[in-house]
């Protein structure tokens, strides 16, 4: 399992928010994110009320607020 405190370090020192949100949102929607890797089924926990997230480049997207909270936590633990 990769060290989740090193996501930014592995991405050249910048937290790759759009990529992380794509993976979290894709998993919650049942898309294959890591083929061949067994992940716990927590998709139901990542649904619910939607909120808009501003992304780099002036883009934004609607995501479940639990995914937004998980992304904020991951950003907060980066070394």
C-alpha positions as CSV (number, residue, x, y, z in Angstrom):
1,X,0.0,0.0,0.0
2,X,1.4,3.4,-0.9
3,X,2.2,5.9,1.8
4,X,-0.7,8.4,1.6
5,X,1.4,11.1,3.2
6,X,3.7,11.1,0.1
7,X,1.1,11.7,-2.7
8,X,2.4,15.2,-3.4
9,X,6.1,14.1,-3.2
10,X,5.4,11.3,-5.7
11,X,3.8,13.9,-8.0
12,X,6.7,16.3,-8.1
13,X,6.0,18.2,-4.9
14,X,2.4,19.3,-5.8
15,X,-0.7,17.6,-4.5
16,X,-2.5,16.3,-7.7
17,X,-6.0,17.2,-6.5
18,X,-7.8,16.6,-9.8
19,X,-6.2,13.2,-10.2
20,X,-7.0,12.2,-6.6
21,X,-10.6,13.3,-6.9
22,X,-10.9,11.4,-10.2
23,X,-9.8,8.2,-8.5
24,X,-12.0,8.7,-5.4
25,X,-15.1,9.6,-7.5
26,X,-14.5,6.8,-10.0
27,X,-14.2,4.2,-7.2
28,X,-17.4,5.5,-5.6
29,X,-19.2,5.1,-8.9
30,X,-18.0,1.6,-9.3
31,X,-15.4,2.2,-12.0
32,X,-12.2,0.2,-12.1
33,X,-9.4,2.4,-10.7
34,X,-6.8,-0.2,-9.8
35,X,-7.4,-3.3,-11.9
36,X,-6.5,-6.5,-10.0
37,X,-6.3,-4.8,-6.6
38,X,-8.9,-5.8,-4.1
39,X,-10.3,-2.7,-2.4
40,X,-12.9,-2.6,0.4
41,X,-16.4,-1.7,-0.7
42,X,-17.0,1.7,0.8
43,X,-18.7,3.3,-2.2
44,X,-22.0,3.9,-0.3
45,X,-20.0,6.0,2.1
46,X,-18.9,8.3,-0.7
47,X,-22.3,9.3,-1.9
48,X,-24.7,11.9,-0.6
49,X,-25.1,15.7,-0.9
50,X,-23.1,17.2,-3.8
51,X,-20.9,20.3,-3.5
52,X,-18.9,22.2,-6.1
53,X,-15.1,21.9,-6.0
54,X,-12.8,24.5,-7.7
55,X,-10.0,22.8,-9.6
56,X,-6.9,24.2,-11.2
57,X,-7.3,25.9,-14.5
58,X,-10.6,27.6,-13.6
59,X,-12.5,24.3,-13.8
60,X,-15.0,23.0,-11.2
61,X,-17.1,19.9,-10.7
62,X,-19.8,18.6,-8.4
63,X,-18.8,15.8,-6.0
64,X,-20.3,14.1,-3.0
65,X,-19.2,16.1,0.1
66,X,-17.7,13.0,1.7
67,X,-15.2,12.7,-1.2
68,X,-14.4,16.4,-0.8
69,X,-13.7,15.8,2.9
70,X,-11.5,12.8,2.2
71,X,-9.6,14.9,-0.4
72,X,-9.1,17.7,2.2
73,X,-7.8,15.2,4.7
74,X,-5.3,13.7,2.2
75,X,-4.1,17.2,1.4
76,X,-3.7,18.0,5.1
77,X,-1.4,15.0,5.8
78,X,1.1,15.6,3.0
79,X,4.8,15.9,4.0
